Amino acid sequence: MEFLKESVDYAIFFILGLMGFVSIWLTIERVMFLRKVNPSDYPTKDEYDAAHRMSVFWARSSAS
């Protein structure tokens, strides 16, 4: 029973650490995209919004 308690603790810490890593990764990705994007390069707001949505890594992988 003690082993189960310790295992659950480690699993929760691992999940929380993974979630923190992913959130920092997405924040850095978003900042990098917003630094290089120029809204005047897009003729319509819809094209700008589509490019903004496509910059997220899972949108790229699910679009193909």
PyMOL Python script that loads the backbone (N, CA, C, O; Angstrom):
from pymol import cmd

cmd.read_pdbstr("""\
ATOM      1  N   MET A   1       0.818  -1.196   0.000  1.00  0.00           N
ATOM      2  CA  MET A   1       0.000   0.000   0.000  1.00  0.00           C
ATOM      3  C   MET A   1       0.862   1.261   0.000  1.00  0.00           C
ATOM      4  O   MET A   1       0.519   2.256  -0.638  1.00  0.00           O
ATOM      5  N   GLU A   2       1.970   1.212   0.711  1.00  0.00           N
ATOM      6  CA  GLU A   2       2.877   2.358   0.758  1.00  0.00           C
ATOM      7  C   GLU A   2       3.489   2.622  -0.619  1.00  0.00           C
ATOM      8  O   GLU A   2       3.677   3.770  -1.020  1.00  0.00           O
ATOM      9  N   PHE A   3       3.796   1.537  -1.333  1.00  0.00           N
ATOM     10  CA  PHE A   3       4.357   1.689  -2.678  1.00  0.00           C
ATOM     11  C   PHE A   3       3.372   2.407  -3.595  1.00  0.00           C
ATOM     12  O   PHE A   3       3.776   3.233  -4.413  1.00  0.00           O
ATOM     13  N   LEU A   4       2.108   2.105  -3.468  1.00  0.00           N
ATOM     14  CA  LEU A   4       1.077   2.738  -4.289  1.00  0.00           C
ATOM     15  C   LEU A   4       0.978   4.231  -3.988  1.00  0.00           C
ATOM     16  O   LEU A   4       0.830   5.040  -4.904  1.00  0.00           O
ATOM     17  N   LYS A   5       1.058   4.596  -2.727  1.00  0.00           N
ATOM     18  CA  LYS A   5       1.011   6.019  -2.350  1.00  0.00           C
ATOM     19  C   LYS A   5       2.179   6.785  -2.957  1.00  0.00           C
ATOM     20  O   LYS A   5       1.994   7.877  -3.493  1.00  0.00           O
ATOM     21  N   GLU A   6       3.379   6.220  -2.875  1.00  0.00           N
ATOM     22  CA  GLU A   6       4.546   6.881  -3.431  1.00  0.00           C
ATOM     23  C   GLU A   6       4.477   6.939  -4.954  1.00  0.00           C
ATOM     24  O   GLU A   6       4.873   7.940  -5.551  1.00  0.00           O
ATOM     25  N   SER A   7       3.991   5.905  -5.574  1.00  0.00           N
ATOM     26  CA  SER A   7       3.889   5.878  -7.037  1.00  0.00           C
ATOM     27  C   SER A   7       2.909   6.934  -7.532  1.00  0.00           C
ATOM     28  O   SER A   7       3.162   7.599  -8.536  1.00  0.00           O
ATOM     29  N   VAL A   8       1.806   7.085  -6.837  1.00  0.00           N
ATOM     30  CA  VAL A   8       0.823   8.088  -7.221  1.00  0.00           C
ATOM     31  C   VAL A   8       1.414   9.484  -7.070  1.00  0.00           C
ATOM     32  O   VAL A   8       1.183  10.344  -7.919  1.00  0.00           O
ATOM     33  N   ASP A   9       2.159   9.716  -6.025  1.00  0.00           N
ATOM     34  CA  ASP A   9       2.818  11.014  -5.838  1.00  0.00           C
ATOM     35  C   ASP A   9       3.760  11.317  -6.999  1.00  0.00           C
ATOM     36  O   ASP A   9       3.721  12.414  -7.558  1.00  0.00           O
ATOM     37  N   TYR A  10       4.599  10.361  -7.364  1.00  0.00           N
ATOM     38  CA  TYR A  10       5.529  10.576  -8.469  1.00  0.00           C
ATOM     39  C   TYR A  10       4.785  10.785  -9.790  1.00  0.00           C
ATOM     40  O   TYR A  10       5.192  11.610 -10.607  1.00  0.00           O
ATOM     41  N   ALA A  11       3.724  10.059  -9.994  1.00  0.00           N
ATOM     42  CA  ALA A  11       2.951  10.212 -11.230  1.00  0.00           C
ATOM     43  C   ALA A  11       2.329  11.603 -11.309  1.00  0.00           C
ATOM     44  O   ALA A  11       2.326  12.224 -12.373  1.00  0.00           O
ATOM     45  N   ILE A  12       1.812  12.085 -10.208  1.00  0.00           N
ATOM     46  CA  ILE A  12       1.202  13.421 -10.197  1.00  0.00           C
ATOM     47  C   ILE A  12       2.258  14.487 -10.428  1.00  0.00           C
ATOM     48  O   ILE A  12       2.023  15.428 -11.186  1.00  0.00           O
ATOM     49  N   PHE A  13       3.420  14.363  -9.788  1.00  0.00           N
ATOM     50  CA  PHE A  13       4.494  15.327 -10.021  1.00  0.00           C
ATOM     51  C   PHE A  13       4.962  15.298 -11.464  1.00  0.00           C
ATOM     52  O   PHE A  13       5.254  16.345 -12.040  1.00  0.00           O
ATOM     53  N   PHE A  14       5.038  14.115 -12.054  1.00  0.00           N
ATOM     54  CA  PHE A  14       5.435  13.999 -13.454  1.00  0.00           C
ATOM     55  C   PHE A  14       4.419  14.683 -14.363  1.00  0.00           C
ATOM     56  O   PHE A  14       4.801  15.425 -15.269  1.00  0.00           O
ATOM     57  N   ILE A  15       3.144  14.445 -14.134  1.00  0.00           N
ATOM     58  CA  ILE A  15       2.094  15.059 -14.961  1.00  0.00           C
ATOM     59  C   ILE A  15       2.115  16.577 -14.815  1.00  0.00           C
ATOM     60  O   ILE A  15       2.003  17.295 -15.809  1.00  0.00           O
ATOM     61  N   LEU A  16       2.255  17.063 -13.609  1.00  0.00           N
ATOM     62  CA  LEU A  16       2.324  18.516 -13.395  1.00  0.00           C
ATOM     63  C   LEU A  16       3.565  19.122 -14.060  1.00  0.00           C
ATOM     64  O   LEU A  16       3.491  20.203 -14.645  1.00  0.00           O
ATOM     65  N   GLY A  17       4.681  18.438 -13.972  1.00  0.00           N
ATOM     66  CA  GLY A  17       5.891  18.920 -14.638  1.00  0.00           C
ATOM     67  C   GLY A  17       5.744  18.940 -16.142  1.00  0.00           C
ATOM     68  O   GLY A  17       6.188  19.882 -16.799  1.00  0.00           O
ATOM     69  N   LEU A  18       5.129  17.917 -16.691  1.00  0.00           N
ATOM     70  CA  LEU A  18       4.883  17.857 -18.132  1.00  0.00           C
ATOM     71  C   LEU A  18       3.944  18.972 -18.578  1.00  0.00           C
ATOM     72  O   LEU A  18       4.167  19.600 -19.614  1.00  0.00           O
ATOM     73  N   MET A  19       2.912  19.214 -17.811  1.00  0.00           N
ATOM     74  CA  MET A  19       1.980  20.293 -18.142  1.00  0.00           C
ATOM     75  C   MET A  19       2.670  21.651 -18.089  1.00  0.00           C
ATOM     76  O   MET A  19       2.415  22.508 -18.935  1.00  0.00           O
ATOM     77  N   GLY A  20       3.534  21.851 -17.113  1.00  0.00           N
ATOM     78  CA  GLY A  20       4.291  23.102 -17.025  1.00  0.00           C
ATOM     79  C   GLY A  20       5.218  23.277 -18.216  1.00  0.00           C
ATOM     80  O   GLY A  20       5.319  24.372 -18.769  1.00  0.00           O
ATOM     81  N   PHE A  21       5.894  22.208 -18.614  1.00  0.00           N
ATOM     82  CA  PHE A  21       6.787  22.256 -19.763  1.00  0.00           C
ATOM     83  C   PHE A  21       6.018  22.603 -21.037  1.00  0.00           C
ATOM     84  O   PHE A  21       6.460  23.444 -21.820  1.00  0.00           O
ATOM     85  N   VAL A  22       4.886  21.967 -21.243  1.00  0.00           N
ATOM     86  CA  VAL A  22       4.082  22.232 -22.448  1.00  0.00           C
ATOM     87  C   VAL A  22       3.563  23.667 -22.455  1.00  0.00           C
ATOM     88  O   VAL A  22       3.547  24.306 -23.507  1.00  0.00           O
ATOM     89  N   SER A  23       3.145  24.177 -21.320  1.00  0.00           N
ATOM     90  CA  SER A  23       2.636  25.551 -21.286  1.00  0.00           C
ATOM     91  C   SER A  23       3.744  26.561 -21.577  1.00  0.00           C
ATOM     92  O   SER A  23       3.505  27.558 -22.257  1.00  0.00           O
ATOM     93  N   ILE A  24       4.943  26.316 -21.073  1.00  0.00           N
ATOM     94  CA  ILE A  24       6.064  27.213 -21.384  1.00  0.00           C
ATOM     95  C   ILE A  24       6.435  27.108 -22.857  1.00  0.00           C
ATOM     96  O   ILE A  24       6.727  28.115 -23.502  1.00  0.00           O
ATOM     97  N   TRP A  25       6.424  25.890 -23.388  1.00  0.00           N
ATOM     98  CA  TRP A  25       6.732  25.666 -24.802  1.00  0.00           C
ATOM     99  C   TRP A  25       5.743  26.415 -25.686  1.00  0.00           C
ATOM    100  O   TRP A  25       6.155  27.077 -26.639  1.00  0.00           O
ATOM    101  N   LEU A  26       4.466  26.328 -25.397  1.00  0.00           N
ATOM    102  CA  LEU A  26       3.450  27.013 -26.198  1.00  0.00           C
ATOM    103  C   LEU A  26       3.569  28.531 -26.071  1.00  0.00           C
ATOM    104  O   LEU A  26       3.338  29.255 -27.039  1.00  0.00           O
ATOM    105  N   THR A  27       3.924  29.008 -24.898  1.00  0.00           N
ATOM    106  CA  THR A  27       4.105  30.449 -24.725  1.00  0.00           C
ATOM    107  C   THR A  27       5.268  30.954 -25.569  1.00  0.00           C
ATOM    108  O   THR A  27       5.160  31.991 -26.224  1.00  0.00           O
ATOM    109  N   ILE A  28       6.376  30.227 -25.555  1.00  0.00           N
ATOM    110  CA  ILE A  28       7.531  30.628 -26.365  1.00  0.00           C
ATOM    111  C   ILE A  28       7.184  30.571 -27.848  1.00  0.00           C
ATOM    112  O   ILE A  28       7.555  31.471 -28.602  1.00  0.00           O
ATOM    113  N   GLU A  29       6.479  29.529 -28.275  1.00  0.00           N
ATOM    114  CA  GLU A  29       6.083  29.409 -29.680  1.00  0.00           C
ATOM    115  C   GLU A  29       5.196  30.575 -30.094  1.00  0.00           C
ATOM    116  O   GLU A  29       5.354  31.123 -31.186  1.00  0.00           O
ATOM    117  N   ARG A  30       4.274  30.951 -29.234  1.00  0.00           N
ATOM    118  CA  ARG A  30       3.347  32.054 -29.529  1.00  0.00           C
ATOM    119  C   ARG A  30       4.103  33.377 -29.628  1.00  0.00           C
ATOM    120  O   ARG A  30       3.839  34.171 -30.531  1.00  0.00           O
ATOM    121  N   VAL A  31       5.031  33.621 -28.719  1.00  0.00           N
ATOM    122  CA  VAL A  31       5.814  34.860 -28.750  1.00  0.00           C
ATOM    123  C   VAL A  31       6.661  34.917 -30.009  1.00  0.00           C
ATOM    124  O   VAL A  31       6.758  35.973 -30.634  1.00  0.00           O
ATOM    125  N   MET A  32       7.278  33.805 -30.396  1.00  0.00           N
ATOM    126  CA  MET A  32       8.084  33.778 -31.613  1.00  0.00           C
ATOM    127  C   MET A  32       7.229  34.073 -32.837  1.00  0.00           C
ATOM    128  O   MET A  32       7.660  34.805 -33.727  1.00  0.00           O
ATOM    129  N   PHE A  33       6.027  33.515 -32.894  1.00  0.00           N
ATOM    130  CA  PHE A  33       5.144  33.777 -34.028  1.00  0.00           C
ATOM    131  C   PHE A  33       4.730  35.243 -34.069  1.00  0.00           C
ATOM    132  O   PHE A  33       4.778  35.873 -35.126  1.00  0.00           O
ATOM    133  N   LEU A  34       4.328  35.781 -32.941  1.00  0.00           N
ATOM    134  CA  LEU A  34       3.848  37.157 -32.925  1.00  0.00           C
ATOM    135  C   LEU A  34       4.952  38.166 -33.211  1.00  0.00           C
ATOM    136  O   LEU A  34       4.667  39.273 -33.668  1.00  0.00           O
ATOM    137  N   ARG A  35       6.200  37.809 -32.954  1.00  0.00           N
ATOM    138  CA  ARG A  35       7.307  38.704 -33.304  1.00  0.00           C
ATOM    139  C   ARG A  35       7.527  38.784 -34.807  1.00  0.00           C
ATOM    140  O   ARG A  35       7.873  39.844 -35.328  1.00  0.00           O
ATOM    141  N   LYS A  36       7.329  37.670 -35.508  1.00  0.00           N
ATOM    142  CA  LYS A  36       7.650  37.664 -36.930  1.00  0.00           C
ATOM    143  C   LYS A  36       6.458  37.978 -37.831  1.00  0.00           C
ATOM    144  O   LYS A  36       6.654  38.280 -39.008  1.00  0.00           O
ATOM    145  N   VAL A  37       5.243  37.919 -37.324  1.00  0.00           N
ATOM    146  CA  VAL A  37       4.076  38.157 -38.166  1.00  0.00           C
ATOM    147  C   VAL A  37       3.859  39.657 -38.352  1.00  0.00           C
ATOM    148  O   VAL A  37       4.037  40.451 -37.429  1.00  0.00           O
ATOM    149  N   ASN A  38       3.471  40.015 -39.566  1.00  0.00           N
ATOM    150  CA  ASN A  38       3.169  41.403 -39.899  1.00  0.00           C
ATOM    151  C   ASN A  38       1.727  41.437 -40.416  1.00  0.00           C
ATOM    152  O   ASN A  38       1.469  40.939 -41.512  1.00  0.00           O
ATOM    153  N   PRO A  39       0.796  41.999 -39.675  1.00  0.00           N
ATOM    154  CA  PRO A  39      -0.611  41.968 -40.095  1.00  0.00           C
ATOM    155  C   PRO A  39      -0.857  42.606 -41.461  1.00  0.00           C
ATOM    156  O   PRO A  39      -1.818  42.247 -42.141  1.00  0.00           O
ATOM    157  N   SER A  40      -0.014  43.535 -41.867  1.00  0.00           N
ATOM    158  CA  SER A  40      -0.237  44.165 -43.167  1.00  0.00           C
ATOM    159  C   SER A  40       0.105  43.233 -44.331  1.00  0.00           C
ATOM    160  O   SER A  40      -0.197  43.558 -45.480  1.00  0.00           O
ATOM    161  N   ASP A  41       0.725  42.087 -44.063  1.00  0.00           N
ATOM    162  CA  ASP A  41       1.015  41.103 -45.112  1.00  0.00           C
ATOM    163  C   ASP A  41      -0.228  40.331 -45.545  1.00  0.00           C
ATOM    164  O   ASP A  41      -0.205  39.648 -46.569  1.00  0.00           O
ATOM    165  N   TYR A  42      -1.286  40.430 -44.793  1.00  0.00           N
ATOM    166  CA  TYR A  42      -2.500  39.669 -45.076  1.00  0.00           C
ATOM    167  C   TYR A  42      -3.589  40.615 -45.568  1.00  0.00           C
ATOM    168  O   TYR A  42      -3.910  41.596 -44.897  1.00  0.00           O
ATOM    169  N   PRO A  43      -4.161  40.324 -46.744  1.00  0.00           N
ATOM    170  CA  PRO A  43      -5.157  41.240 -47.311  1.00  0.00           C
ATOM    171  C   PRO A  43      -6.473  41.286 -46.528  1.00  0.00           C
ATOM    172  O   PRO A  43      -7.131  42.326 -46.491  1.00  0.00           O
ATOM    173  N   THR A  44      -6.857  40.187 -45.914  1.00  0.00           N
ATOM    174  CA  THR A  44      -8.116  40.173 -45.167  1.00  0.00           C
ATOM    175  C   THR A  44      -7.867  39.694 -43.739  1.00  0.00           C
ATOM    176  O   THR A  44      -6.863  39.048 -43.440  1.00  0.00           O
ATOM    177  N   LYS A  45      -8.813  40.032 -42.875  1.00  0.00           N
ATOM    178  CA  LYS A  45      -8.720  39.609 -41.482  1.00  0.00           C
ATOM    179  C   LYS A  45      -8.841  38.092 -41.374  1.00  0.00           C
ATOM    180  O   LYS A  45      -8.213  37.485 -40.507  1.00  0.00           O
ATOM    181  N   ASP A  46      -9.639  37.472 -42.241  1.00  0.00           N
ATOM    182  CA  ASP A  46      -9.801  36.015 -42.205  1.00  0.00           C
ATOM    183  C   ASP A  46      -8.485  35.290 -42.493  1.00  0.00           C
ATOM    184  O   ASP A  46      -8.178  34.287 -41.848  1.00  0.00           O
ATOM    185  N   GLU A  47      -7.707  35.790 -43.458  1.00  0.00           N
ATOM    186  CA  GLU A  47      -6.423  35.166 -43.755  1.00  0.00           C
ATOM    187  C   GLU A  47      -5.445  35.339 -42.589  1.00  0.00           C
ATOM    188  O   GLU A  47      -4.674  34.431 -42.277  1.00  0.00           O
ATOM    189  N   TYR A  48      -5.484  36.485 -41.964  1.00  0.00           N
ATOM    190  CA  TYR A  48      -4.631  36.716 -40.792  1.00  0.00           C
ATOM    191  C   TYR A  48      -5.016  35.769 -39.656  1.00  0.00           C
ATOM    192  O   TYR A  48      -4.149  35.180 -39.011  1.00  0.00           O
ATOM    193  N   ASP A  49      -6.324  35.626 -39.415  1.00  0.00           N
ATOM    194  CA  ASP A  49      -6.781  34.722 -38.360  1.00  0.00           C
ATOM    195  C   ASP A  49      -6.403  33.277 -38.665  1.00  0.00           C
ATOM    196  O   ASP A  49      -6.032  32.528 -37.761  1.00  0.00           O
ATOM    197  N   ALA A  50      -6.497  32.879 -39.940  1.00  0.00           N
ATOM    198  CA  ALA A  50      -6.129  31.516 -40.316  1.00  0.00           C
ATOM    199  C   ALA A  50      -4.640  31.281 -40.080  1.00  0.00           C
ATOM    200  O   ALA A  50      -4.257  30.222 -39.583  1.00  0.00           O
ATOM    201  N   ALA A  51      -3.803  32.244 -40.426  1.00  0.00           N
ATOM    202  CA  ALA A  51      -2.365  32.107 -40.188  1.00  0.00           C
ATOM    203  C   ALA A  51      -2.072  32.061 -38.692  1.00  0.00           C
ATOM    204  O   ALA A  51      -1.187  31.328 -38.251  1.00  0.00           O
ATOM    205  N   HIS A  52      -2.798  32.828 -37.931  1.00  0.00           N
ATOM    206  CA  HIS A  52      -2.620  32.854 -36.484  1.00  0.00           C
ATOM    207  C   HIS A  52      -2.972  31.498 -35.882  1.00  0.00           C
ATOM    208  O   HIS A  52      -2.257  31.002 -35.012  1.00  0.00           O
ATOM    209  N   ARG A  53      -4.061  30.899 -36.336  1.00  0.00           N
ATOM    210  CA  ARG A  53      -4.458  29.580 -35.834  1.00  0.00           C
ATOM    211  C   ARG A  53      -3.506  28.494 -36.297  1.00  0.00           C
ATOM    212  O   ARG A  53      -3.250  27.546 -35.554  1.00  0.00           O
ATOM    213  N   MET A  54      -2.972  28.610 -37.511  1.00  0.00           N
ATOM    214  CA  MET A  54      -2.102  27.567 -38.045  1.00  0.00           C
ATOM    215  C   MET A  54      -0.726  27.564 -37.397  1.00  0.00           C
ATOM    216  O   MET A  54       0.035  26.613 -37.575  1.00  0.00           O
ATOM    217  N   SER A  55      -0.395  28.599 -36.656  1.00  0.00           N
ATOM    218  CA  SER A  55       0.929  28.639 -36.044  1.00  0.00           C
ATOM    219  C   SER A  55       1.050  27.698 -34.855  1.00  0.00           C
ATOM    220  O   SER A  55       2.162  27.358 -34.452  1.00  0.00           O
ATOM    221  N   VAL A  56      -0.046  27.280 -34.299  1.00  0.00           N
ATOM    222  CA  VAL A  56      -0.011  26.368 -33.159  1.00  0.00           C
ATOM    223  C   VAL A  56       0.366  24.986 -33.666  1.00  0.00           C
ATOM    224  O   VAL A  56      -0.152  24.541 -34.690  1.00  0.00           O
ATOM    225  N   PHE A  57       1.257  24.305 -32.966  1.00  0.00           N
ATOM    226  CA  PHE A  57       1.839  23.085 -33.500  1.00  0.00           C
ATOM    227  C   PHE A  57       0.816  21.989 -33.780  1.00  0.00           C
ATOM    228  O   PHE A  57       0.973  21.262 -34.761  1.00  0.00           O
ATOM    229  N   TRP A  58      -0.221  21.840 -32.963  1.00  0.00           N
ATOM    230  CA  TRP A  58      -1.162  20.757 -33.223  1.00  0.00           C
ATOM    231  C   TRP A  58      -2.089  21.096 -34.385  1.00  0.00           C
ATOM    232  O   TRP A  58      -2.622  20.183 -35.016  1.00  0.00           O
ATOM    233  N   ALA A  59      -2.295  22.350 -34.683  1.00  0.00           N
ATOM    234  CA  ALA A  59      -3.114  22.719 -35.839  1.00  0.00           C
ATOM    235  C   ALA A  59      -2.384  22.344 -37.125  1.00  0.00           C
ATOM    236  O   ALA A  59      -3.012  21.934 -38.101  1.00  0.00           O
ATOM    237  N   ARG A  60      -1.059  22.484 -37.127  1.00  0.00           N
ATOM    238  CA  ARG A  60      -0.287  22.102 -38.308  1.00  0.00           C
ATOM    239  C   ARG A  60      -0.379  20.603 -38.542  1.00  0.00           C
ATOM    240  O   ARG A  60      -0.539  20.166 -39.682  1.00  0.00           O
ATOM    241  N   SER A  61      -0.282  19.832 -37.512  1.00  0.00           N
ATOM    242  CA  SER A  61      -0.269  18.375 -37.689  1.00  0.00           C
ATOM    243  C   SER A  61      -1.660  17.843 -38.027  1.00  0.00           C
ATOM    244  O   SER A  61      -1.769  16.845 -38.740  1.00  0.00           O
ATOM    245  N   SER A  62      -2.712  18.471 -37.542  1.00  0.00           N
ATOM    246  CA  SER A  62      -4.052  17.965 -37.831  1.00  0.00           C
ATOM    247  C   SER A  62      -4.570  18.472 -39.176  1.00  0.00           C
ATOM    248  O   SER A  62      -5.527  17.910 -39.710  1.00  0.00           O
ATOM    249  N   ALA A  63      -3.967  19.514 -39.733  1.00  0.00           N
ATOM    250  CA  ALA A  63      -4.414  20.048 -41.006  1.00  0.00           C
ATOM    251  C   ALA A  63      -3.962  19.185 -42.169  1.00  0.00           C
ATOM    252  O   ALA A  63      -4.550  19.263 -43.248  1.00  0.00           O
ATOM    253  N   SER A  64      -2.949  18.375 -41.988  1.00  0.00           N
ATOM    254  CA  SER A  64      -2.451  17.565 -43.102  1.00  0.00           C
ATOM    255  C   SER A  64      -3.120  16.220 -43.204  1.00  0.00           C
ATOM    256  O   SER A  64      -2.797  15.436 -44.097  1.00  0.00           O
TER     257      SER A  64
END
""", "prot")
cmd.dss("prot")
cmd.show_as("cartoon", "prot")
cmd.util.cbc("prot")
cmd.orient("prot")
